[in-house]
């Protein structure tokens, strides 16, 4: 069972929490029916993600064996065979579609799910080999999560939430790429070919640019008059402190090579207490300001 959960990366389902952001920001968090729809969307999207994770690991099994953490995954470690992994992938995809169908999720959600699956299959087999483009695609996946969350509760996505989501995701994937360079050193390109086109100094420049855009976009979002009118409050600006703290913390962890140079956002979230508390405070502050 442990190997199965690791294969489908249940821990990474936390990324799909982005699906609930539109629910919070549209002031529908107390709407039971919409919360239920968002929960079904979360499960459906999570199983679709697991399908992609398994396929990606199936493709990269030999290269993952060169990574100090990824070599412990079920496929490179040999605890699950490739044929069994493909069967599990099909079951995950079937489960994802079945949940969307049984819960009668909107067609727009199904469309986003389909685009996500097709794009990430292309990523797993081809697009991950194209430097710069590869981490832009990973960032776009988080925009898909936000769009899925919007469509499933029938609210229109604002440009602000899409911009912030994209650049925050881009920031996190750059942190991950930098950590791969640090952990693998001269063997980095053997694990991920595109790493031959990056350096720590280059990624640091990208990080500072993207971090600046992320913080600025969130600040502008919280100060936008239309947003404040829609949310019935001008106090949402106060939540920006937690966004800034989160960005600074990840840069700090990256700079000092914390947790043995680990840079995977999901892994850091489960390991770093500062990040856990900061994220919790951001969510609580949002709920208090918007609903209390």
PyMOL commands that set and color helices and strands:
alter all, ss='L'
color gray80, all
select helices_A, chain A and resi 2-7+10-25+32-64+70-72+74-77+82-102+107-125+127-129+133-152+159-191+193-197+200-223+225-231+235-255+258-261+265-271+273-291
alter helices_A, ss='H'
color red, helices_A
deselect
rebuild
show_as cartoon
